[in-house]
Amino acid sequence: MSERDQIAQRITKQLARVADLRASAKVDPKAADARRRFRAWQSERLARTHADLLASKRFGKAASFFLSDVYGATDPANRDEEVQRAVPTMIKLLTSGGLEIVADAIELDALSEDLDAAMIAAIGRRATSLNAAAYGRAYRKVGRRADRQRQIDLIRSLGHSLDLLAHRSFVAMSLTMMRQPAKLAGLSDLHSFLERGYASFRAMPSADEFIDLVVTREQALLDSLFAGDDSLLG
């Protein structure tokens, strides 16, 4: 099996994984509501942790992209469906490096959805009054430290890949040329996501400092929570 085939297989597997997780969450209205409230609380936590980056003229666009697009409280169902339809085309047109970016993004999405589901189950009835202490208890109950570390590693990898892509001159032209064909093909949400990601990283001369700040903070939070200290949750 070629490298491209292996990456394509990874993309397909992770797409199926995230689709199953989101479908399961929608079966029970109470579960869907718990998921919505949990993800909203977690989005607020991320906004508190990275408030300075969101307010920064230099890093604000990239921080907003990560918080709203890479991890957000809303359900990107349309984008998921578009990605599934676009997989055969992406495999034909994208380089192995481009496919790796897509694979990392989808794996991060699926892993976050999986860990969120485990957290919601661990929180149980306390989901209606979630606070730092309840979150910390559930976090340690779920465990899965290797998966938490994988989340951070994927954020780092994805950030550096987007940074490299954003500073290649042909990308802006390619995205502009793709806009109308994407609309005609019913892939507007996916294309808009790509354009926002490009613009947010293009706004920085280099994303190294931004990525280091995000990863260092999230790593510190992981270590703190597993050590029984919930203070970094804010």
Secondary structure by P-SEA (a helix, b strand, c coil): ccaaaaaaaaaaaaaaaaaaaaaaaaccaaaaaaaaaaaaaaaaaaaaaacccccccccaaaaaaaaccccccccaaaaaaaaaaaaaaaaacccaaaaaaaaaaaaaaaaaaaaaaaaaaaaccccccccaaaaaaaaaaacaaaaaaaaaaaaaaaaaaaaaaaaccaaaaaaaaaaaaaaaacaaaaaaaaaaaaaaaaacccaaaaaaaaaaaaaaaaaaaaaccccccc
